[in-house]
Amino acid sequence: MSSLHQLAGGLYWRRSRWNGRACVPVVLELADGRLTMTDRSGVVLDSPVAEVTASFSRLHTMTLRSGSDRFDVVGIGANLSPAFSPEQLDHLRAAQGRVAATSASSQSAFAAGAGSGAADVAAALGAAFSWRT
């Protein structure tokens, strides 16, 4: 398995459906067979890709599930959402630099080799990351 990152992006974790302040910026990364989500406080999700499912609602919320944990992720935060911290932006720039160094063929090989869950999560994350352009 390559040590390069296959996907990375800045999104918002909707911790509450009603409280805009609870919609916080996160860095989501798919690398080395793991899905990791990090907020300002640290890692909130770190799971093997095969153990994560991703689905979309009609309102474009991506729901990630790992075991009994559920994370609703959106591309745009609420008006009351905090901004990405300087540390998160640095982390995101570094991760996206590693993504740019990864060829499309190695991404396809990664998704095909990591099991059916990997392809689903990779497709969902790829669509989600394009929201934040």
N, C-alpha and C positions, 0 to 999 in steps of 0.2 A: 504494500500500500504506500502510495506517495505521501511525503510529508507536506506537500503543497496544499493550500486551501482551495477547495472547489467552489465555494460560494461564501460571500460575506456581505452584509448590508446593515444599514441603520433603519430600524423600524420603531414602532411604539407598542408596548405591552399594555393592553387595556385591562388593568387590574380590577376596575369597577365599571359597570355599564353606565353609571349615573354621575360619578365624580370625575370631572375632567382632570383634576390634579393627580388622579390615580392612573392616568394614561402616561406612562413613563417611557423615555427613550431607552432602547436596548440595541446591542450589537448582536446579530445572529450570524453564526458561522457553521458551515457544514465542511468538516475536514477530517481526514484520517478515520473515516467511518463513524464519526461522532457529530452530534448536533449540540451546539453550545449557545446559550443565550445569557448575556451579561448586562446587568443594569449598573447604575452608579455605585451600588453597594458591593457588587461582585457577581459571581456566577449563580444564576437562578435555575438553569437547566443545563445538564451535561449528561447526555444519554447516547448509547449506541444508536445509530440511525435505524437499525432493524427494529428497535423497540419504540420508535416514534411514528405516530400517524399524523397526517395533515389533511385538513378539509377546509372548504370555503363556505361561508354563508352567502345568502343572496345579497347581503350588504357589504360584501368583500372583506369580511373579517376572516383571517386565517386562524384556525384553531389547531394548535399542536397538543397532542396527548402523549404522555409518557408515563406508563403505569397509571397511578391514580391522579397524577398531576395534569392540569389543563391550563393552557396559556392562550388567550385570545390576543392576536397580534394584528395591527393595522398599519397602513403605510403613512398615515398622516395623524399627528396627535391632535388633541383638543386645543382650543384657545388657551385653556388654563394649564396645559402640559408644560413641564419644565423643558428647557433646551438641553441638547446633548452637552455633557461636560467636556472640557478640553481633553481630559484623559480618554473619554469615549471616542472623541473625534480622532485623536492620535492612534488609538487602537484600530479604529475603522480604516483609517488611511493605510496603516501597515498591512492589515488583513486584505484590503482591496488590492494592494500592490502585489501580494502573493497570488491573488486570484488572477490578475492580469498576466502573471508569469505562467499560468497553467494553460496548456493547449486544450482545444475543444475535444480532441481525441482522447486525452487522458480523463477528461470529465465524463465522457461517455463510458469509458472503460470502468471508471469508478462506480457509476450508477448501475451498470450492468452487473458488476461483480459483487456488490454489497448486498444483494437480495432485493426482493420486490419492494420492500419498504423504502429503500434508498432512492429508487427511481421516482416514487410518488412524492417523497419529501423534497427531492431535488427539483422536480417540476413545480411544486407548490412554492418553494422558496424562490426559485427563479422568477416566477410570476410576481411574487410579493416584492422582491427587491426592485423590480422595474417600476413599482408604484412610487418609489422614493427618489425619482430622478429630477 
